[in-house]
Amino acid sequence: MELIAADNFTLEELTEAYNQTRVDYLVPMPMNVARLREYIYVYDVDLSASCVAMDGDVMLGLGMLGIRQKRGWITRLGVLPSGRRRGVGSAIMQELIGQAQKRNLKEIWLEVIKGNTAGFNLFRKFEFEVTRELIVARRAPAPLDPLPEHLQVYRVTPLNHEEAIILLSHRQGRPNWLIETESMQNARNLSALLVELENGGRGWVTYHAGLFQLTRIVVEVTVGDPQEVTWAVLHTLHQRYKRQDAVAENLCDDEKWPGYERVGYFDAFRRIEMVKTL
Ligand SMILES: CC(C)(COP(=O)(O)OP(=O)(O)OC[C@H]1O[C@@H](n2cnc3c(N)ncnc32)[C@H](O)[C@@H]1OP(=O)(O)O)[C@@H](O)C(=O)NCCC(=O)NCCS
């Protein structure tokens, strides 16, 4: 087996290999070339630091490394089902960690879907530590119940991409890689709504509005009860986008989460975030 830098392959080849590693995956996530291209761009994946495991002409698996300042992020790791349990996943991990060390990175992050025992054990073997559990939430378009009297909205201010990025850069707490300000900055056409309540509560939501789906949903509460303001902010968003379904990725299971549930979000699956200090 040989490990070859991923920038020696076309995006078509990488997409094909990736899809083959995920044919039996817990949560189906097939990629196409356009989506992989966007993924690499938005999440700062460095193909020269990423690798493909080859046996002659046959691709056995692959793994990618995102890089931001001194931080790395392992993603898209997978081995074809026929070649598993023979050390290929470990070899790819070793290579990605080596690439991170070569670039003087200080830590490597990753997420693994809760219930993926093979992935989780592999990452534990390489001394990754669990940091937290993250929720991937979805919402189907559905009529909204009116907000209660004490949560009436006083003013809504729509904001553009640049203004949304400023809001995101002032978040409390550490966002996960997928929703870090860098990811949101790289994603195109972000919008935001700043929502003020009659009771003095205040919060905002960023989002990307596609034809059928709202994505890149991040809510922050700046004044007031986290659950109630989240409820009012999301109620405002979904009243404006009645036809789209919605995906909110990598939310913390915190005081805001019940506010998501109040407007119809449900917990689709969870990811375990892990980190290794180099
Ligand atoms: C996770 C995955 C990459 C492991 O690849 P692999 O080539 O089989 O891994 P290795 O043979 O190097 O195994 C390394 C360690 O992983 C763990 N592991 C691998 N498969 C496992 C399984 N089926 N059950 C439990 N632990 C497993 C073990 O700790 C193993 O160490 P051991 O052999 O000393 O027990 C592979 O199962 C895969 O591609 N799965 C689908 C995609 C995926 O889950 N990607 C990772 C999450 S992003």
The ligand as an SDF file (V2000), in Angstrom:
LIG
                    3D

 48 50  0  0  0  0  0  0  0  0999 V2000
  -13.3470    3.8940   10.4780 C   0  0  0  0  0  0  0  0  0  0  0  0
  -12.5620    3.2840    9.3290 C   0  0  0  0  0  0  0  0  0  0  0  0
  -11.8920    4.4120    8.5390 C   0  0  0  0  0  0  0  0  0  0  0  0
  -11.4850    2.3670    9.9040 C   0  0  0  0  0  0  0  0  0  0  0  0
  -10.6590    1.9040    8.8400 O   0  0  0  0  0  0  0  0  0  0  0  0
   -9.8390    0.5260    8.9260 P   0  0  0  0  0  0  0  0  0  0  0  0
   -8.9120    0.4870    7.7890 O   0  0  0  0  0  0  0  0  0  0  0  0
  -10.7920   -0.6080    9.0650 O   0  0  0  0  0  0  0  0  0  0  0  0
   -9.0560    0.7430   10.3070 O   0  0  0  0  0  0  0  0  0  0  0  0
   -7.8330   -0.1060   10.8750 P   0  0  0  0  0  0  0  0  0  0  0  0
   -7.8010   -1.4750   10.2950 O   0  0  0  0  0  0  0  0  0  0  0  0
   -6.6060    0.7150   10.7550 O   0  0  0  0  0  0  0  0  0  0  0  0
   -8.2540   -0.2040   12.4040 O   0  0  0  0  0  0  0  0  0  0  0  0
   -7.7340    0.6970   13.3700 C   0  0  0  0  0  0  0  0  0  0  0  0
   -8.5600    0.6920   14.6470 C   0  0  0  0  0  0  0  0  0  0  0  0
   -9.8830    1.1750   14.3980 O   0  0  0  0  0  0  0  0  0  0  0  0
  -10.7930    0.4950   15.2480 C   0  0  0  0  0  0  0  0  0  0  0  0
  -11.7620   -0.2270   14.4300 N   0  0  0  0  0  0  0  0  0  0  0  0
  -11.7420   -0.3770   13.0760 C   0  0  0  0  0  0  0  0  0  0  0  0
  -12.8250   -1.0530   12.6650 N   0  0  0  0  0  0  0  0  0  0  0  0
  -13.5410   -1.3530   13.7720 C   0  0  0  0  0  0  0  0  0  0  0  0
  -14.7620   -2.0120   13.9750 C   0  0  0  0  0  0  0  0  0  0  0  0
  -15.4650   -2.5340   12.9620 N   0  0  0  0  0  0  0  0  0  0  0  0
  -15.2280   -2.1160   15.2500 N   0  0  0  0  0  0  0  0  0  0  0  0
  -14.5390   -1.5980   16.2810 C   0  0  0  0  0  0  0  0  0  0  0  0
  -13.3530   -0.9470   16.1430 N   0  0  0  0  0  0  0  0  0  0  0  0
  -12.8570   -0.8330   14.9020 C   0  0  0  0  0  0  0  0  0  0  0  0
   -9.9780   -0.4360   16.1050 C   0  0  0  0  0  0  0  0  0  0  0  0
   -9.6180    0.2740   17.2760 O   0  0  0  0  0  0  0  0  0  0  0  0
   -8.7680   -0.6880   15.2190 C   0  0  0  0  0  0  0  0  0  0  0  0
   -7.6580   -1.0260   15.9770 O   0  0  0  0  0  0  0  0  0  0  0  0
   -7.3270   -2.6030   16.1860 P   0  0  0  0  0  0  0  0  0  0  0  0
   -7.2850   -3.2040   14.8080 O   0  0  0  0  0  0  0  0  0  0  0  0
   -6.0080   -2.5510   16.8750 O   0  0  0  0  0  0  0  0  0  0  0  0
   -8.4360   -3.1370   17.0030 O   0  0  0  0  0  0  0  0  0  0  0  0
  -13.4870    2.4240    8.4100 C   0  0  0  0  0  0  0  0  0  0  0  0
  -14.2390    1.5450    9.2060 O   0  0  0  0  0  0  0  0  0  0  0  0
  -14.4460    3.2460    7.5360 C   0  0  0  0  0  0  0  0  0  0  0  0
  -14.0750    3.7310    6.4770 O   0  0  0  0  0  0  0  0  0  0  0  0
  -15.6940    3.4200    7.9780 N   0  0  0  0  0  0  0  0  0  0  0  0
  -16.6910    4.1950    7.2150 C   0  0  0  0  0  0  0  0  0  0  0  0
  -16.3550    5.6790    7.1960 C   0  0  0  0  0  0  0  0  0  0  0  0
  -16.0670    6.2130    8.5850 C   0  0  0  0  0  0  0  0  0  0  0  0
  -16.6600    5.8060    9.5660 O   0  0  0  0  0  0  0  0  0  0  0  0
  -15.1350    7.1790    8.6800 N   0  0  0  0  0  0  0  0  0  0  0  0
  -14.6620    7.7370    9.9370 C   0  0  0  0  0  0  0  0  0  0  0  0
  -15.5520    8.7030   10.5450 C   0  0  0  0  0  0  0  0  0  0  0  0
  -15.4420   10.2930    9.8510 S   0  0  0  0  0  0  0  0  0  0  0  0
  1  2  1  0
  2  3  1  0
  2  4  1  0
  2 36  1  0
  4  5  1  0
  5  6  1  0
  6  7  2  0
  6  8  1  0
  6  9  1  0
  9 10  1  0
 10 11  2  0
 10 12  1  0
 10 13  1  0
 13 14  1  0
 14 15  1  0
 15 16  1  0
 15 30  1  0
 16 17  1  0
 17 18  1  0
 17 28  1  0
 18 19  1  0
 18 27  1  0
 19 20  2  0
 20 21  1  0
 21 22  1  0
 21 27  2  0
 22 23  1  0
 22 24  2  0
 24 25  1  0
 25 26  2  0
 26 27  1  0
 28 29  1  0
 28 30  1  0
 30 31  1  0
 31 32  1  0
 32 33  2  0
 32 34  1  0
 32 35  1  0
 36 37  1  0
 36 38  1  0
 38 39  2  0
 38 40  1  0
 40 41  1  0
 41 42  1  0
 42 43  1  0
 43 44  2  0
 43 45  1  0
 45 46  1  0
 46 47  1  0
 47 48  1  0
M  END
$$$$
